[in-house]
């Protein structure tokens, strides 16, 4: 499935869960706090800005936020919360699209880099971040750690969450590093609603190598947005990469993009 098929009108309308899930204050608050700190008062760019879960409260802090987003239905949902002047958005792929200007911080949250289904696309995403950053700027990625250690012998799937009305199942293909998340939602009726999201999972060491190829050095890695220690038992990480001062990248990174048109 293509990403624009997954993030359609129906998905956009069901995405926001104000006050709960990934919109819960205890989840969203530390995310916004840390990103505002890393921005240091400079402008920021969110890859895959979606419906503005992070961008809207970050902009409310006075941080200038621009977004790149492939799904027009997700952008339409964002527009119910913030207009184009408040959060300008370029329609396009986070691995290739260009936003005008230069940024102190580019960020990519909640496993979204895994929506790029090949290693080459994921490396291109790092390079695209480098092209948008000022020298010494930061690229922040929030990403889960693959749960292969939890797989029973001979099985390729695990239940990652279960509660009343919802079951989540992940299946893994270690050869292609393809992870497919299945989301089963149901009520008192006989039929369940099933959604699925394919991803390419990335090990932390592989992510660091992608950063090196794009001219980044790993500055810090924590288990969450509050700064908890990252250990072998951590289920996720927040990794901060810093663009090298002498990293000039390719010809695009040396262009003045202030007059560029958005690309899809």
C-alpha positions as CSV (number, residue, x, y, z in Angstrom):
1,X,0.0,0.0,0.0
2,X,1.2,3.5,-0.8
3,X,1.4,6.0,2.0
4,X,-1.2,8.3,0.4
5,X,-3.6,5.3,0.4
6,X,-3.1,4.6,4.1
7,X,-3.4,8.3,5.2
8,X,-6.7,8.9,3.4
9,X,-9.7,11.0,4.4
10,X,-11.0,8.3,6.8
11,X,-7.6,7.9,8.5
12,X,-7.3,11.7,8.8
13,X,-10.7,12.1,10.4
14,X,-10.0,9.3,13.0
15,X,-6.4,10.3,13.7
16,X,-6.8,12.9,16.4
17,X,-7.7,11.6,19.9
18,X,-7.6,14.8,22.0
19,X,-6.4,14.2,25.6
20,X,-5.7,10.5,25.1
21,X,-3.2,8.1,23.4
22,X,-0.4,10.0,21.7
23,X,-2.4,13.3,22.4
24,X,-2.3,12.7,26.1
25,X,-0.6,15.6,28.0
26,X,1.9,13.3,29.6
27,X,3.0,12.2,26.1
28,X,2.7,15.4,24.1
29,X,3.9,17.8,26.8
30,X,7.5,16.5,27.1
31,X,7.7,16.2,23.3
32,X,6.9,19.9,22.8
33,X,9.1,21.0,25.7
34,X,12.1,19.2,24.3
35,X,11.7,20.4,20.7
36,X,11.2,24.0,21.8
37,X,14.4,23.7,23.9
38,X,16.4,22.2,20.9
39,X,15.0,24.9,18.5
40,X,16.6,27.6,20.7
41,X,14.3,30.2,19.3
42,X,15.0,29.4,15.7
43,X,12.6,28.2,13.0
44,X,11.8,24.5,12.8
45,X,10.6,22.1,10.1
46,X,8.5,19.0,10.8
47,X,8.7,16.1,8.3
48,X,5.3,14.4,8.0
49,X,3.5,17.1,10.0
50,X,0.2,15.2,9.7
51,X,-2.7,16.9,11.5
52,X,-0.4,19.0,13.6
53,X,-0.3,17.0,16.8
54,X,3.1,18.4,17.6
55,X,3.3,21.4,15.3
56,X,0.2,23.2,16.6
57,X,1.2,23.3,20.3
58,X,4.8,24.1,19.3
59,X,3.7,27.0,17.2
60,X,1.5,28.1,20.2
61,X,4.8,28.4,22.1
62,X,6.0,31.0,19.6
63,X,8.3,28.6,17.7
64,X,8.0,29.3,13.9
65,X,6.9,25.9,12.4
66,X,6.8,24.8,8.8
67,X,5.7,21.3,7.7
68,X,6.1,18.8,4.9
69,X,3.2,16.4,4.4
70,X,2.3,13.9,1.7
71,X,-1.3,13.4,2.7
72,X,-3.7,16.2,1.6
73,X,-6.5,14.8,3.9
74,X,-4.1,15.1,6.9
75,X,-3.3,18.7,5.9
76,X,-7.0,19.4,5.6
77,X,-7.4,18.2,9.2
78,X,-4.5,20.4,10.3
79,X,-6.2,23.4,8.6
80,X,-9.1,23.1,11.1
81,X,-6.6,24.1,13.8
82,X,-4.1,26.4,12.1
83,X,-4.0,28.4,8.9
84,X,-1.3,28.6,6.3
85,X,0.3,31.7,7.8
86,X,0.5,30.0,11.2
87,X,1.9,26.7,10.0
88,X,2.9,26.7,6.3
89,X,2.9,23.3,4.7
90,X,4.6,21.9,1.6
91,X,2.8,19.0,0.0
92,X,5.3,16.3,-0.8
93,X,7.5,13.4,0.3
94,X,9.7,14.0,3.4
95,X,12.6,12.3,1.5
96,X,12.6,14.7,-1.4
97,X,10.3,17.8,-0.9
98,X,11.9,21.2,-0.4
99,X,10.6,23.8,2.1
100,X,11.7,27.4,1.6
101,X,14.3,28.8,3.9
102,X,16.8,27.3,6.4
103,X,16.0,25.8,9.8
104,X,17.6,25.4,13.2
105,X,15.8,22.1,13.7
106,X,14.2,19.4,11.6
107,X,12.2,16.8,13.5
108,X,10.5,13.5,12.7
109,X,8.4,11.9,15.5
110,X,6.4,8.8,16.4
111,X,8.2,6.3,14.1
112,X,7.3,8.1,11.0
113,X,10.7,7.6,9.2
114,X,9.7,3.9,9.1
115,X,6.9,4.8,6.7
116,X,9.7,5.1,4.1
117,X,9.9,1.4,3.1
118,X,13.4,1.2,1.7
119,X,16.8,1.9,3.2
120,X,17.6,4.2,0.3
121,X,14.5,6.3,1.0
122,X,15.4,6.5,4.6
123,X,19.0,7.7,3.8
124,X,17.5,10.2,1.4
125,X,15.3,11.5,4.3
126,X,18.5,12.2,6.3
127,X,20.0,14.0,3.4
128,X,16.9,16.1,2.9
129,X,17.0,17.1,6.6
130,X,20.7,18.2,6.1
131,X,19.7,20.3,3.1
132,X,17.2,22.2,5.2
133,X,19.4,22.8,8.2
134,X,21.8,25.7,9.0
135,X,25.3,24.5,9.8
136,X,25.3,23.0,13.3
137,X,21.5,22.5,13.1
138,X,19.8,19.4,14.6
139,X,17.7,16.6,13.2
140,X,15.6,14.8,15.8
141,X,14.0,11.4,15.3
142,X,11.7,9.5,17.6
143,X,11.7,5.8,16.8
144,X,10.7,2.5,18.3
145,X,13.2,-0.3,18.9
146,X,12.3,-3.5,16.9
147,X,10.7,-6.0,19.2
148,X,12.2,-9.1,17.6
149,X,13.5,-10.4,21.0
150,X,9.8,-10.8,22.0
151,X,8.9,-13.1,19.1
152,X,8.3,-16.7,20.1
153,X,10.4,-19.3,18.3
154,X,8.9,-20.0,14.9
155,X,6.5,-17.1,15.0
156,X,6.6,-13.8,13.1
157,X,4.0,-11.8,15.0
158,X,3.3,-10.4,18.5
159,X,0.4,-8.6,20.2
160,X,1.9,-5.2,21.1
161,X,-1.3,-3.8,22.7
162,X,-4.7,-5.1,23.9
163,X,-7.5,-3.3,25.6
164,X,-11.3,-3.1,25.4
165,X,-12.2,-2.4,21.8
166,X,-8.7,-2.6,20.4
167,X,-6.0,-5.1,19.6
168,X,-2.7,-4.3,17.9
169,X,-0.5,-6.9,16.2
170,X,2.9,-6.5,14.7
171,X,4.4,-8.9,12.1
172,X,8.0,-8.9,11.2
173,X,10.0,-10.0,8.1
174,X,13.7,-10.0,9.3
175,X,15.0,-10.4,5.8
176,X,13.4,-7.2,4.4
177,X,13.1,-5.5,7.8
178,X,9.4,-5.1,6.9
179,X,7.1,-4.5,9.9
180,X,3.3,-4.5,9.4
181,X,1.2,-3.2,12.2
182,X,-2.4,-4.4,12.2
183,X,-5.0,-2.4,14.2
184,X,-8.2,-4.2,15.1
185,X,-11.0,-2.0,16.6
186,X,-14.4,-3.4,17.5
187,X,-17.5,-2.8,19.5
188,X,-20.4,-5.1,20.6
189,X,-21.1,-6.1,17.0
190,X,-19.8,-9.1,15.1
191,X,-17.5,-7.2,12.8
192,X,-14.1,-5.7,13.6
193,X,-12.5,-2.8,11.7
194,X,-9.0,-3.6,10.5
195,X,-6.3,-1.2,9.5
196,X,-2.8,-1.9,8.6
197,X,0.4,0.1,8.3
198,X,3.6,-1.2,6.6
199,X,6.9,0.1,7.9
200,X,10.6,-0.6,7.5
201,X,12.1,-0.9,11.0
202,X,15.6,0.4,11.7
203,X,18.1,-0.6,14.4
204,X,19.7,2.3,16.3
205,X,23.2,1.5,14.9
206,X,21.8,1.5,11.3
207,X,20.1,4.9,12.0
208,X,23.4,6.3,13.2
209,X,25.1,5.1,9.9
210,X,22.4,6.9,7.9
211,X,23.2,10.0,9.8
212,X,26.9,9.7,9.1
213,X,26.3,9.3,5.4
214,X,24.3,12.5,5.4
215,X,26.9,14.5,7.4
216,X,25.5,14.2,10.9
217,X,27.0,13.2,14.2
218,X,24.9,11.7,17.0
219,X,24.7,14.2,19.8
220,X,22.4,12.4,22.2
221,X,20.1,9.4,22.6
222,X,17.5,8.9,25.3
223,X,14.7,6.5,25.9
224,X,12.0,9.2,25.8
225,X,11.4,12.9,25.6
226,X,12.0,13.4,29.3
227,X,15.7,12.4,29.0
228,X,15.4,8.9,30.5
229,X,18.5,6.7,30.0
230,X,18.5,4.6,26.8
231,X,19.3,1.0,27.7
232,X,19.1,-2.5,26.1
233,X,15.6,-2.8,27.5
234,X,14.3,0.5,26.1
235,X,11.4,0.2,23.7
236,X,12.0,3.4,21.9
237,X,14.5,6.3,21.6
238,X,14.7,10.0,20.9
239,X,17.9,10.5,18.9
240,X,19.4,14.0,18.3
241,X,21.8,14.4,15.3
242,X,23.8,17.5,14.7
243,X,24.8,18.6,11.2
244,X,28.5,19.0,10.9
245,X,29.6,22.6,10.5
246,X,31.6,21.8,7.3
247,X,28.9,19.6,5.8
248,X,28.1,21.1,2.4
249,X,26.1,18.2,1.1
250,X,25.1,18.2,-2.6
251,X,24.4,21.1,-4.9
252,X,20.8,21.5,-3.6
253,X,22.1,22.2,-0.1
254,X,24.1,25.2,-1.4
255,X,21.2,26.7,-3.2
256,X,19.1,29.6,-1.8
257,X,15.7,27.9,-1.5
258,X,13.9,31.0,-0.3
259,X,12.3,31.4,-3.8
260,X,11.8,27.7,-4.4
261,X,8.3,26.4,-5.2
262,X,7.0,23.5,-3.1
263,X,7.5,20.1,-4.7
264,X,5.1,17.1,-4.5
